[in-house]
Amino acid sequence: VCWAAIVILLFRPESLVEPGFQMSFAAVTALIAAYAWLSRRRRLKPRSAERSTLGKCMGYLGSVLLTTVVAGAATAPFAVYHFQHVSVFGMITNAIAVPLAALWVMPAGIATLLAMPFGWDAAPLAVMCFGIDGILASADLFAGLPGAAADISAPPAWSLGLCTLAGLWLSLWQTRLRYYAVPVLALAFFSPNFGQAPDMIIDGDARTIAVNDGLSGLRTSNGRAARFEVATWQRRLGYSGKPLPWQDSAEHMQGRLRCDANGCSVAIGSRHIAIALNETTLHEDCQRSDMLVAMVPVRGRCRPPWGIIDRFDLWRDGTHSIRFSDAGPVILTVNGERGARPWVIAPK
């Protein structure tokens, strides 16, 4: 596993941050460690009598379930971090799919390959396709059940680092020292509860603003613009529904929002945050708000207590994420998180 990772990273170092690389190597490393531990335990036990056919079948099914559990546990932190999505019935589905693939689909595939030179491949190919249909049907069945998948908010980056180090510690140590990794894994497991979701996200191209209502998800200024980005934000916050555009009728409160065609006001405790979609209300918003978020440039003497984020800031720093507290806003930006590195493209 180590040599395979070295070869891949020599030719494609960017693979290190890709979900496929991380999940594949996590699963294989964990499987090797788990079966090595199981082999040692078997060698220490006295050899038992020959098992019956039923016992061998149950042993095979047990190994399939063990493989599913180990691989699923090893890849779960990466799946949550990158996709915020976890399969609930994966163990049951694999218990059906793996035996079908190993005992039906693959033998039929080999038979098809051997029969091709003689033109006899139609029958084994039909058998192979029937097995594949069974795998897909079982996947569709369990995917359609209520609660088949869990949507979880993205954990902080330090959580993934803790999981990786603790998983390596648990896999590589051969003594009881390996169990010191368990409390670290437990800490990383509960890390999503330590994170604080942003109250507002502003697209770096000034196409849309999303406000987190804290209940059902994001409310956006435009339901048609930046739909892919907004769906990604919604998923990273752990919301399974679709983001909703806010209503531009000032008569209705929408959670913390009151909006019209020119923008919105957001109530954060006793503070007032103004969102300006155009220049119509800029002067009034500057005078009456504690913070101004504008999708257009703001010029002149405008000094709200908590500052301004305008079109120039979005152009310079990219997408902004804002979390409000009593002490003021905590603002994160794309370019601020990426840093001033040679490979980061920043506006001149």
KETI-51333 format. One record per residue (C-alpha): x, y, z; residue in three letters; residue number from 1. Coordinates in nm, 4 decimals. Each point is the difference from the previous one (the first is absolute). Layout:
<rs>
+----------+----------+----------+-----+-----+
|       px |       py |       pz |  aa |   i |
+----------+----------+----------+-----+-----+
|        X |        Y |        Z | ALA | NUM |
...
+----------+----------+----------+-----+-----+
</rs>
This chain:
<rs>
+----------+----------+----------+-----+-----+
|       px |       py |       pz |  aa |   i |
+----------+----------+----------+-----+-----+
|   0.0000 |   0.0000 |   0.0000 | VAL |   1 |
|   0.2813 |   0.2377 |   0.0889 | CYS |   2 |
|   0.1863 |  -0.0631 |  -0.3253 | TRP |   3 |
|  -0.3194 |   0.0415 |  -0.2030 | ALA |   4 |
|  -0.0677 |   0.3358 |   0.1668 | ALA |   5 |
|   0.3596 |   0.1143 |  -0.0644 | ILE |   6 |
|  -0.0183 |  -0.0884 |  -0.3700 | VAL |   7 |
|  -0.3340 |   0.1773 |  -0.0469 | ILE |   8 |
|   0.1113 |   0.3114 |   0.1899 | LEU |   9 |
|   0.3260 |   0.0203 |  -0.1987 | LEU |  10 |
|  -0.1951 |   0.0288 |  -0.3245 | PHE |  11 |
|  -0.3161 |   0.1681 |   0.1289 | ARG |  12 |
|   0.0699 |   0.1817 |   0.3291 | PRO |  13 |
|  -0.3342 |   0.1788 |  -0.0223 | GLU |  14 |
|  -0.1679 |  -0.3367 |   0.0634 | SER |  15 |
|   0.0731 |   0.0430 |   0.3702 | LEU |  16 |
|  -0.2934 |   0.2381 |   0.0455 | VAL |  17 |
|  -0.2427 |  -0.1921 |  -0.2215 | GLU |  18 |
|  -0.2795 |  -0.2077 |   0.1601 | PRO |  19 |
|   0.0742 |  -0.3048 |  -0.2183 | GLY |  20 |
|   0.3619 |  -0.0259 |   0.1144 | PHE |  21 |
|  -0.0823 |   0.0578 |   0.3655 | GLN |  22 |
|  -0.2919 |  -0.2430 |   0.0171 | MET |  23 |
|   0.1713 |  -0.2763 |  -0.2001 | SER |  24 |
|   0.3181 |  -0.0013 |   0.2057 | PHE |  25 |
|  -0.1909 |   0.0355 |   0.3274 | ALA |  26 |
|  -0.2152 |  -0.3034 |  -0.0823 | ALA |  27 |
|   0.2878 |  -0.2218 |  -0.1161 | VAL |  28 |
|   0.2236 |   0.0922 |   0.2951 | THR |  29 |
|  -0.2795 |  -0.0719 |   0.2468 | ALA |  30 |
|  -0.0856 |  -0.3320 |  -0.1673 | LEU |  31 |
|   0.3616 |  -0.1193 |   0.0098 | ILE |  32 |
|   0.0303 |   0.0972 |   0.3671 | ALA |  33 |
|  -0.3322 |  -0.1644 |   0.0930 | ALA |  34 |
|   0.0707 |  -0.3310 |  -0.1760 | TYR |  35 |
|   0.3570 |  -0.0089 |   0.1329 | ALA |  36 |
|  -0.1389 |   0.0364 |   0.3530 | TRP |  37 |
|  -0.2596 |  -0.2707 |  -0.0723 | LEU |  38 |
|   0.2660 |  -0.2352 |  -0.1395 | SER |  39 |
|   0.2128 |   0.0342 |   0.3117 | ARG |  40 |
|  -0.2986 |  -0.0832 |   0.2182 | ARG |  41 |
|  -0.0750 |  -0.3097 |  -0.2089 | ARG |  42 |
|   0.3588 |  -0.1232 |   0.0239 | ARG |  43 |
|  -0.0119 |   0.0241 |   0.3790 | LEU |  44 |
|  -0.3138 |  -0.2125 |   0.0206 | LYS |  45 |
|   0.0125 |  -0.3814 |  -0.0150 | PRO |  46 |
|  -0.0867 |  -0.1369 |  -0.3421 | ARG |  47 |
|  -0.3655 |  -0.1042 |  -0.0115 | SER |  48 |
|  -0.1627 |  -0.2792 |  -0.1951 | ALA |  49 |
|  -0.0832 |   0.0420 |  -0.3680 | GLU |  50 |
|  -0.3009 |   0.2265 |  -0.0405 | ARG |  51 |
|  -0.3150 |  -0.1079 |  -0.1790 | SER |  52 |
|  -0.1186 |   0.1528 |  -0.3255 | THR |  53 |
|  -0.2506 |   0.2125 |   0.1906 | LEU |  54 |
|   0.2769 |   0.1144 |   0.2336 | GLY |  55 |
|   0.2184 |   0.0988 |  -0.2952 | LYS |  56 |
|  -0.2880 |   0.1962 |  -0.1554 | CYS |  57 |
|  -0.0646 |   0.1798 |   0.3273 | MET |  58 |
|   0.3737 |   0.0704 |   0.0294 | GLY |  59 |
|   0.0049 |   0.1490 |  -0.3489 | TYR |  60 |
|  -0.3037 |   0.2156 |   0.0752 | LEU |  61 |
|   0.1622 |   0.1080 |   0.3266 | GLY |  62 |
|   0.3167 |   0.1026 |  -0.1831 | SER |  63 |
|  -0.2085 |   0.2041 |  -0.2444 | VAL |  64 |
|  -0.1699 |   0.1790 |   0.2894 | LEU |  65 |
|   0.3337 |   0.0535 |   0.1765 | LEU |  66 |
|   0.1505 |   0.1455 |  -0.3174 | THR |  67 |
|  -0.2996 |   0.2320 |  -0.0373 | THR |  68 |
|   0.0189 |   0.1169 |   0.3591 | VAL |  69 |
|   0.3764 |   0.0631 |  -0.0069 | VAL |  70 |
|   0.0048 |   0.1702 |  -0.3395 | ALA |  71 |
|  -0.3116 |   0.2011 |   0.0810 | GLY |  72 |
|   0.1420 |   0.1185 |   0.3313 | ALA |  73 |
|   0.3309 |   0.0936 |  -0.1627 | ALA |  74 |
|  -0.1570 |   0.1989 |  -0.2828 | THR |  75 |
|  -0.2849 |   0.1588 |   0.1993 | ALA |  76 |
|   0.2006 |   0.3020 |   0.1293 | PRO |  77 |
|   0.1131 |   0.0833 |  -0.3533 | PHE |  78 |
|  -0.3503 |  -0.0521 |  -0.1430 | ALA |  79 |
|  -0.1484 |   0.2327 |   0.2605 | VAL |  80 |
|   0.2704 |   0.2624 |  -0.0495 | TYR |  81 |
|  -0.0176 |   0.0053 |  -0.3805 | HIS |  82 |
|  -0.3625 |  -0.0953 |  -0.0719 | PHE |  83 |
|  -0.1920 |   0.0469 |   0.3292 | GLN |  84 |
|  -0.1824 |  -0.3221 |  -0.0842 | HIS |  85 |
|   0.0059 |  -0.3418 |   0.1681 | VAL |  86 |
|  -0.1744 |  -0.3196 |  -0.1113 | SER |  87 |
|  -0.1968 |  -0.1620 |   0.2830 | VAL |  88 |
|  -0.0745 |  -0.3368 |  -0.1632 | PHE |  89 |
|   0.3443 |  -0.0500 |  -0.1581 | GLY |  90 |
|   0.0727 |  -0.3131 |   0.2035 | MET |  91 |
|  -0.3208 |  -0.1746 |  -0.1086 | ILE |  92 |
|   0.0450 |   0.1018 |  -0.3634 | THR |  93 |
|   0.3589 |  -0.1248 |  -0.0090 | ASN |  94 |
|  -0.1035 |  -0.3293 |   0.1603 | ALA |  95 |
|  -0.2138 |  -0.0529 |  -0.3117 | ILE |  96 |
|   0.2186 |   0.1630 |  -0.2659 | ALA |  97 |
|   0.3405 |  -0.1492 |   0.0876 | VAL |  98 |
|  -0.1066 |  -0.3688 |  -0.0116 | PRO |  99 |
|  -0.1945 |   0.0658 |  -0.3203 | LEU | 100 |
|   0.3037 |   0.1619 |  -0.1592 | ALA | 101 |
|   0.2484 |  -0.2623 |   0.1206 | ALA | 102 |
|  -0.2065 |  -0.3153 |  -0.0553 | LEU | 103 |
|  -0.2186 |   0.0977 |  -0.2947 | TRP | 104 |
|   0.1109 |   0.3053 |  -0.1995 | VAL | 105 |
|   0.3767 |  -0.0597 |  -0.0089 | MET | 106 |
|  -0.0139 |  -0.3727 |  -0.0891 | PRO | 107 |
|  -0.2541 |   0.0790 |  -0.2721 | ALA | 108 |
|   0.2273 |   0.2791 |  -0.1241 | GLY | 109 |
|   0.2964 |  -0.2379 |  -0.0257 | ILE | 110 |
|  -0.2177 |  -0.2564 |  -0.1779 | ALA | 111 |
|  -0.1103 |   0.2722 |  -0.2430 | THR | 112 |
|   0.3617 |   0.0924 |  -0.0737 | LEU | 113 |
|   0.0973 |  -0.3635 |  -0.0622 | LEU | 114 |
|  -0.3017 |  -0.0600 |  -0.2234 | ALA | 115 |
|   0.0463 |   0.3094 |  -0.2169 | MET | 116 |
|   0.2502 |  -0.1519 |  -0.2494 | PRO | 117 |
|  -0.2508 |  -0.2746 |  -0.0790 | PHE | 118 |
|  -0.3045 |   0.2294 |  -0.0211 | GLY | 119 |
|  -0.1654 |  -0.1680 |   0.2974 | TRP | 120 |
|   0.0025 |   0.3043 |   0.2273 | ASP | 121 |
|  -0.3732 |   0.0873 |  -0.0150 | ALA | 122 |
|  -0.1135 |  -0.2429 |   0.2715 | ALA | 123 |
|   0.2693 |   0.0750 |   0.2653 | PRO | 124 |
|  -0.0324 |   0.3730 |  -0.0758 | LEU | 125 |
|  -0.3741 |  -0.0198 |   0.0679 | ALA | 126 |
|   0.0739 |  -0.1752 |   0.3309 | VAL | 127 |
|   0.2516 |   0.2709 |   0.0876 | MET | 128 |
|  -0.2446 |   0.2795 |  -0.0832 | CYS | 129 |
|  -0.2699 |  -0.1669 |   0.2084 | PHE | 130 |
|   0.2340 |   0.0024 |   0.2995 | GLY | 131 |
|   0.0846 |   0.3678 |  -0.0554 | ILE | 132 |
|  -0.3716 |   0.0790 |  -0.0187 | ASP | 133 |
|  -0.0426 |  -0.1711 |   0.3370 | GLY | 134 |
|   0.2735 |   0.2167 |   0.1549 | ILE | 135 |
|  -0.1532 |   0.3188 |  -0.1409 | LEU | 136 |
|  -0.3514 |  -0.1032 |   0.1087 | ALA | 137 |
|   0.1153 |  -0.0608 |   0.3574 | SER | 138 |
|   0.1785 |   0.3370 |   0.0022 | ALA | 139 |
|  -0.3126 |   0.1751 |  -0.1286 | ASP | 140 |
|  -0.2156 |  -0.1782 |   0.2572 | LEU | 141 |
|   0.2060 |   0.1078 |   0.3002 | PHE | 142 |
|   0.0717 |   0.3476 |  -0.1380 | ALA | 143 |
|  -0.3739 |   0.0599 |  -0.0245 | GLY | 144 |
|  -0.0735 |  -0.0888 |   0.3638 | LEU | 145 |
|  -0.0693 |   0.2823 |   0.2476 | PRO | 146 |
|   0.3172 |   0.1091 |   0.1774 | GLY | 147 |
|   0.2258 |  -0.1774 |  -0.2510 | ALA | 148 |
|   0.2536 |   0.2811 |   0.0200 | ALA | 149 |
|   0.0948 |   0.2484 |   0.2698 | ALA | 150 |
|   0.0959 |   0.3596 |  -0.0796 | ASP | 151 |
|   0.2598 |   0.1324 |   0.2440 | ILE | 152 |
|   0.1504 |   0.3473 |   0.0126 | SER | 153 |
|   0.3635 |   0.0184 |  -0.1078 | ALA | 154 |
|   0.2383 |  -0.0366 |   0.2963 | PRO | 155 |
|   0.2946 |   0.2380 |   0.0442 | PRO | 156 |
|   0.3262 |  -0.0855 |  -0.1752 | ALA | 157 |
|   0.1766 |  -0.0814 |   0.3282 | TRP | 158 |
|  -0.2527 |  -0.2800 |   0.0524 | SER | 159 |
|   0.1104 |  -0.1769 |  -0.3193 | LEU | 160 |
|   0.3630 |   0.0399 |   0.1047 | GLY | 161 |
|  -0.0725 |  -0.1558 |   0.3392 | LEU | 162 |
|  -0.1867 |  -0.2895 |  -0.1616 | CYS | 163 |
|   0.2866 |  -0.0657 |  -0.2402 | THR | 164 |
|   0.2716 |   0.0042 |   0.2677 | LEU | 165 |
|  -0.2066 |  -0.2082 |   0.2432 | ALA | 166 |
|  -0.0893 |  -0.2495 |  -0.2741 | GLY | 167 |
|   0.3655 |  -0.0408 |  -0.0936 | LEU | 168 |
|   0.0940 |  -0.0415 |   0.3667 | TRP | 169 |
|  -0.2680 |  -0.2682 |   0.0406 | LEU | 170 |
|   0.1063 |  -0.1794 |  -0.3193 | SER | 171 |
|   0.3792 |   0.0080 |   0.0278 | LEU | 172 |
|   0.0681 |  -0.0766 |   0.3644 | TRP | 173 |
|   0.0104 |  -0.3722 |   0.0785 | GLN | 174 |
|  -0.0252 |   0.0281 |   0.3806 | THR | 175 |
|  -0.2558 |   0.1313 |   0.2459 | ARG | 176 |
|   0.1338 |   0.3492 |  -0.0707 | LEU | 177 |
|  -0.2327 |  -0.0003 |  -0.2993 | ARG | 178 |
|  -0.3056 |   0.0408 |   0.2266 | TYR | 179 |
|   0.1112 |   0.3502 |   0.1028 | TYR | 180 |
|  -0.1420 |   0.1064 |  -0.3366 | ALA | 181 |
|  -0.3578 |  -0.0799 |   0.1052 | VAL | 182 |
|  -0.0658 |   0.3162 |   0.2106 | PRO | 183 |
|   0.1509 |   0.2134 |  -0.2770 | VAL | 184 |
|  -0.2340 |  -0.1631 |  -0.2520 | LEU | 185 |
|  -0.2941 |   0.0654 |   0.2340 | ALA | 186 |
|   0.0977 |   0.3682 |   0.0226 | LEU | 187 |
|   0.0213 |   0.0269 |  -0.3781 | ALA | 188 |
|  -0.3333 |  -0.1850 |  -0.0365 | PHE | 189 |
|  -0.1829 |   0.2642 |   0.2037 | PHE | 190 |
|   0.1850 |   0.2922 |  -0.1593 | SER | 191 |
|  -0.2931 |   0.1112 |  -0.2235 | PRO | 192 |
|  -0.1757 |   0.1017 |   0.3227 | ASN | 193 |
|   0.2854 |   0.2418 |   0.0741 | PHE | 194 |
|  -0.0260 |   0.1868 |  -0.3289 | GLY | 195 |
|  -0.2062 |   0.3142 |  -0.0438 | GLN | 196 |
|  -0.1916 |   0.0481 |  -0.3221 | ALA | 197 |
|   0.0276 |   0.3339 |  -0.1820 | PRO | 198 |
|  -0.2960 |   0.2353 |   0.0126 | ASP | 199 |
|   0.0607 |   0.1352 |  -0.3487 | MET | 200 |
|   0.1922 |  -0.1036 |  -0.3135 | ILE | 201 |
|   0.0657 |   0.2394 |  -0.2898 | ILE | 202 |
|   0.1018 |  -0.1266 |  -0.3422 | ASP | 203 |
|   0.3351 |   0.1361 |  -0.1183 | GLY | 204 |
|  -0.1449 |   0.1012 |  -0.3375 | ASP | 205 |
|  -0.2796 |   0.1973 |   0.1722 | ALA | 206 |
|  -0.2693 |  -0.2200 |  -0.1517 | ARG | 207 |
|  -0.1821 |  -0.0969 |   0.3171 | THR | 208 |
|  -0.0079 |   0.0303 |   0.3797 | ILE | 209 |
|  -0.1151 |  -0.2859 |   0.2228 | ALA | 210 |
|  -0.1262 |   0.0505 |   0.3550 | VAL | 211 |
|  -0.0132 |  -0.2965 |   0.2375 | ASN | 212 |
|  -0.3359 |  -0.0168 |   0.1769 | ASP | 213 |
|   0.1324 |  -0.2677 |   0.2385 | GLY | 214 |
|  -0.2985 |  -0.2300 |  -0.0576 | LEU | 215 |
|  -0.0710 |  -0.1136 |  -0.3548 | SER | 216 |
|   0.3023 |   0.1377 |  -0.1786 | GLY | 217 |
|   0.1094 |   0.2941 |  -0.2089 | LEU | 218 |
|  -0.2094 |   0.2826 |  -0.1392 | ARG | 219 |
|   0.1539 |   0.1608 |  -0.3062 | THR | 220 |
|  -0.0316 |   0.3293 |  -0.1842 | SER | 221 |
|  -0.0310 |  -0.1727 |  -0.3374 | ASN | 222 |
|  -0.1386 |  -0.3460 |  -0.0629 | GLY | 223 |
|   0.1538 |  -0.0264 |  -0.3484 | ARG | 224 |
|   0.3553 |   0.1293 |   0.0460 | ALA | 225 |
|   0.2909 |  -0.2060 |   0.1385 | ALA | 226 |
|  -0.2249 |  -0.3012 |   0.0581 | ARG | 227 |
|   0.2881 |  -0.2463 |   0.0146 | PHE | 228 |
|   0.1868 |   0.2084 |   0.2589 | GLU | 229 |
|  -0.3118 |   0.0521 |   0.2124 | VAL | 230 |
|  -0.0810 |  -0.3723 |  -0.0080 | ALA | 231 |
|   0.3560 |  -0.0704 |   0.1152 | THR | 232 |
|  -0.0360 |   0.2480 |   0.2897 | TRP | 233 |
|  -0.3326 |  -0.1561 |   0.0967 | GLN | 234 |
|   0.1522 |  -0.3482 |   0.0012 | ARG | 235 |
|   0.3076 |   0.1050 |   0.1993 | ARG | 236 |
|  -0.2279 |   0.1436 |   0.2686 | LEU | 237 |
|  -0.1768 |  -0.3372 |   0.0289 | GLY | 238 |
|  -0.3367 |   0.1041 |  -0.1481 | TYR | 239 |
|  -0.1669 |  -0.2604 |  -0.2211 | SER | 240 |
|  -0.2691 |   0.2224 |  -0.1551 | GLY | 241 |
|   0.0374 |   0.2471 |  -0.2844 | LYS | 242 |
|   0.1005 |   0.3609 |   0.0725 | PRO | 243 |
|  -0.2864 |   0.2453 |  -0.0403 | LEU | 244 |
|   0.0108 |   0.3508 |  -0.1507 | PRO | 245 |
|  -0.1193 |   0.2650 |   0.2413 | TRP | 246 |
|  -0.3204 |   0.1901 |  -0.0719 | GLN | 247 |
|   0.0501 |   0.3642 |  -0.0936 | ASP | 248 |
|  -0.3161 |   0.1115 |   0.1775 | SER | 249 |
|   0.0782 |   0.2262 |   0.2964 | ALA | 250 |
|  -0.3287 |  -0.0983 |   0.1643 | GLU | 251 |
|   0.1230 |  -0.3427 |   0.1118 | HIS | 252 |
|   0.2775 |  -0.1016 |   0.2350 | MET | 253 |
|   0.1898 |  -0.3079 |  -0.1189 | GLN | 254 |
|   0.1786 |  -0.1178 |   0.3103 | GLY | 255 |
|   0.2470 |   0.2816 |   0.0672 | ARG | 256 |
|  -0.0553 |   0.1565 |  -0.3432 | LEU | 257 |
|  -0.2217 |   0.2828 |  -0.1209 | ARG | 258 |
|   0.0543 |   0.0647 |  -0.3705 | CYS | 259 |
|  -0.1104 |   0.2141 |  -0.2923 | ASP | 260 |
|   0.1173 |   0.0351 |  -0.3576 | ALA | 261 |
|   0.3057 |   0.2038 |   0.1039 | ASN | 262 |
|   0.1313 |  -0.2259 |   0.2754 | GLY | 263 |
|  -0.0606 |  -0.1297 |   0.3516 | CYS | 264 |
|   0.0480 |   0.0797 |   0.3640 | SER | 265 |
|   0.1232 |  -0.2785 |   0.2281 | VAL | 266 |
|  -0.0603 |   0.0044 |   0.3743 | ALA | 267 |
|   0.2944 |  -0.1366 |   0.2010 | ILE | 268 |
|  -0.1034 |   0.0494 |   0.3621 | GLY | 269 |
|  -0.0195 |   0.3767 |   0.0460 | SER | 270 |
|   0.2191 |   0.0595 |  -0.3045 | ARG | 271 |
|  -0.1164 |   0.0871 |  -0.3492 | HIS | 272 |
|   0.1739 |  -0.1328 |  -0.3124 | ILE | 273 |
|  -0.0935 |   0.1586 |  -0.3319 | ALA | 274 |
|   0.0219 |  -0.1850 |  -0.3337 | ILE | 275 |
|   0.0001 |   0.2273 |  -0.3054 | ALA | 276 |
|  -0.0587 |  -0.1577 |  -0.3397 | LEU | 277 |
|   0.0338 |   0.3315 |  -0.1836 | ASN | 278 |
|   0.0899 |   0.3631 |   0.0678 | GLU | 279 |
|  -0.3527 |   0.1186 |   0.0799 | THR | 280 |
|   0.0172 |  -0.0281 |   0.3801 | THR | 281 |
|   0.3776 |   0.0263 |   0.0562 | LEU | 282 |
|  -0.0102 |   0.3397 |   0.1739 | HIS | 283 |
|  -0.2804 |  -0.1023 |   0.2362 | GLU | 284 |
|   0.1628 |  -0.3361 |   0.0749 | ASP | 285 |
|   0.3287 |   0.1714 |   0.0848 | CYS | 286 |
|  -0.1734 |   0.2207 |   0.2530 | GLN | 287 |
|  -0.2240 |  -0.2554 |   0.1705 | ARG | 288 |
|   0.1809 |  -0.3357 |  -0.0051 | SER | 289 |
|   0.2718 |  -0.1514 |   0.2172 | ASP | 290 |
|   0.1464 |  -0.1708 |  -0.3065 | MET | 291 |
|  -0.0554 |   0.0362 |  -0.3739 | LEU | 292 |
|   0.0294 |  -0.2826 |  -0.2535 | VAL | 293 |
|  -0.0295 |   0.1384 |  -0.3526 | ALA | 294 |
|   0.0043 |  -0.1746 |  -0.3366 | MET | 295 |
|   0.1104 |   0.3313 |  -0.1566 | VAL | 296 |
|   0.3013 |   0.2248 |   0.0697 | PRO | 297 |
|  -0.0376 |   0.2288 |   0.3021 | VAL | 298 |
|   0.1658 |   0.3397 |  -0.0330 | ARG | 299 |
|   0.0133 |   0.3066 |   0.2202 | GLY | 300 |
|  -0.0072 |   0.0319 |   0.3772 | ARG | 301 |
|  -0.1823 |  -0.3138 |   0.1155 | CYS | 302 |
|   0.1198 |  -0.1268 |   0.3382 | ARG | 303 |
|  -0.2354 |  -0.2475 |   0.1697 | PRO | 304 |
|   0.1326 |  -0.1271 |   0.3369 | PRO | 305 |
|   0.0580 |  -0.3531 |  -0.1305 | TRP | 306 |
|   0.1309 |   0.1100 |  -0.3382 | GLY | 307 |
|  -0.0888 |  -0.0619 |  -0.3628 | ILE | 308 |
|   0.0284 |  -0.2866 |  -0.2466 | ILE | 309 |
|  -0.0588 |   0.1251 |  -0.3536 | ASP | 310 |
|   0.0630 |  -0.1005 |  -0.3606 | ARG | 311 |
|   0.3677 |   0.0952 |   0.0235 | PHE | 312 |
|   0.0531 |  -0.2289 |   0.3007 | ASP | 313 |
|  -0.1675 |  -0.2887 |  -0.1814 | LEU | 314 |
|   0.2168 |   0.0567 |  -0.3077 | TRP | 315 |
|   0.3157 |   0.0183 |   0.2114 | ARG | 316 |
|  -0.0561 |  -0.2823 |   0.2517 | ASP | 317 |
|  -0.2593 |  -0.2282 |  -0.1592 | GLY | 318 |
|  -0.2990 |  -0.1557 |   0.1726 | THR | 319 |
|  -0.0596 |   0.1276 |   0.3548 | HIS | 320 |
|  -0.1382 |  -0.1942 |   0.2959 | SER | 321 |
|  -0.1254 |   0.2007 |   0.3000 | ILE | 322 |
|  -0.0889 |  -0.1175 |   0.3480 | ARG | 323 |
|  -0.1406 |   0.2587 |   0.2386 | PHE | 324 |
|   0.0617 |   0.0149 |   0.3741 | SER | 325 |
|  -0.0424 |   0.2581 |   0.2746 | ASP | 326 |
|   0.3591 |   0.1114 |  -0.0547 | ALA | 327 |
|  -0.0525 |   0.0542 |  -0.3710 | GLY | 328 |
|   0.0185 |  -0.1908 |  -0.3285 | PRO | 329 |
|   0.2494 |  -0.2798 |  -0.0660 | VAL | 330 |
|   0.0784 |   0.0164 |  -0.3715 | ILE | 331 |
|   0.1722 |  -0.2715 |  -0.2039 | LEU | 332 |
|   0.0886 |   0.0399 |  -0.3677 | THR | 333 |
|   0.1168 |  -0.2374 |  -0.2697 | VAL | 334 |
|   0.3281 |   0.1773 |  -0.0680 | ASN | 335 |
|   0.0546 |   0.0577 |   0.3699 | GLY | 336 |
|  -0.0216 |  -0.3748 |   0.0626 | GLU | 337 |
|   0.2155 |  -0.0901 |  -0.3004 | ARG | 338 |
|   0.2732 |   0.2418 |   0.0985 | GLY | 339 |
|   0.2597 |   0.1802 |  -0.2095 | ALA | 340 |
|   0.1599 |  -0.2999 |  -0.1684 | ARG | 341 |
|   0.1641 |  -0.0163 |  -0.3431 | PRO | 342 |
|  -0.2774 |  -0.2159 |  -0.1456 | TRP | 343 |
|  -0.2872 |   0.2173 |   0.1303 | VAL | 344 |
|  -0.1385 |   0.2321 |  -0.2688 | ILE | 345 |
|  -0.0959 |   0.3310 |   0.1590 | ALA | 346 |
|  -0.1265 |   0.3241 |  -0.1577 | PRO | 347 |
|   0.2752 |   0.2474 |  -0.0907 | LYS | 348 |
+----------+----------+----------+-----+-----+
</rs>
